Amino acid sequence: MANTYSQIYLQFIFAVKGRENLIKEDFREEVQKYISGIIENKKHQLISIYANPDHIHIFLSLKDLSSPISQLVKEIKVSSTNFINEKRYLDTPFYWQEGYGCFSYSKSQRDAVVDYIQNQKEHHKKKSFRDEYVEFLIKFDVNFDQKYVFEFYDDKTD
């Protein structure tokens, strides 16, 4: 019987609704573990994950090509939202913003992407999420309109 084989490296980036700093250090790892379980149950391989207070980076190897990427992201966002709210980690309801970024990499870039994600805490001491995300869009030659790039509020500091 023939099998289908693939090695597709993808990084997903999406933000907390309103860019609120709601993912607190005291439950960040639990959220990451929960999302890891979703990815594993979908038969993909998680390579790296880091939940910043206002956004998340997920780097994985896409293994099961039978369902669309958008369905995987939807599952991660809906399930992790429910998890955070059911655990009552916050006094207010938690939601992810609509939309996400999805960027592909070659095997030779794998270690650099892992290092980048694992060093998010240090990285964001120097660069805002807005600047980071727009740089991704430019680097990957994605046509975009600034007014549709998440909800960035000028009165917030990163």
GISULHU-V627112 format. One record per backbone hydrogen bond with DSSP energy under -0.5 kcal/mol. NH is the residue of the N-H (numbers start at 1). CO is the residue of the C=O. E is the energy in kcal/mol with one decimal. If there is no record, write none. Layout:
# GISULHU-V627112
NH;CO;E
NH;CO;E
This chain:
# GISULHU-V627112
8;62;-0.8
9;7;-0.5
9;105;-0.8
10;8;-0.5
10;60;-2.6
11;103;-2.8
12;58;-3.2
13;101;-2.1
14;56;-1.4
16;54;-2.7
17;95;-2.8
19;16;-2.7
20;17;-1.2
22;20;-1.8
22;53;-1.1
23;53;-2.2
24;22;-1.2
27;24;-1.6
28;24;-1.2
29;25;-0.5
31;27;-1.9
32;28;-2.3
33;29;-2.6
34;30;-2.3
35;31;-2.5
36;32;-2.3
37;33;-2.0
38;34;-1.7
39;35;-2.3
40;36;-2.5
41;37;-2.7
42;38;-1.4
43;40;-1.9
44;39;-2.2
45;61;-2.3
46;44;-0.6
47;59;-2.9
48;59;-2.1
50;57;-2.2
52;50;-0.8
52;55;-2.5
56;14;-2.5
57;50;-2.2
58;12;-2.5
59;48;-3.3
60;10;-2.6
61;45;-2.9
62;8;-3.1
62;60;-0.6
63;61;-0.6
65;63;-0.8
71;68;-0.6
72;68;-1.3
73;69;-2.4
74;70;-2.3
75;71;-2.4
76;72;-2.4
77;73;-2.8
78;74;-3.0
79;75;-2.4
80;76;-2.2
81;77;-2.0
82;78;-2.4
83;79;-2.4
84;80;-2.6
85;81;-2.5
86;82;-3.0
87;83;-2.2
88;84;-0.5
88;85;-0.6
89;84;-1.6
97;15;-3.0
101;13;-2.9
103;11;-2.5
105;9;-1.9
109;106;-1.4
110;107;-1.3
113;109;-2.2
114;110;-2.4
115;111;-2.5
116;112;-2.3
117;113;-2.5
118;114;-2.8
119;115;-1.3
120;117;-1.4
123;119;-2.6
124;120;-2.7
125;122;-1.4
126;122;-0.5
126;123;-1.4
127;123;-1.4
132;128;-2.5
133;129;-3.1
134;130;-2.5
135;131;-2.1
136;132;-1.9
137;133;-2.2
138;134;-2.4
139;135;-3.2
140;136;-2.5
141;138;-1.6
142;137;-3.2
143;141;-0.6
148;145;-2.5
149;146;-1.5
150;148;-1.2
152;150;-0.8
153;151;-0.6
154;152;-0.5
156;153;-1.7
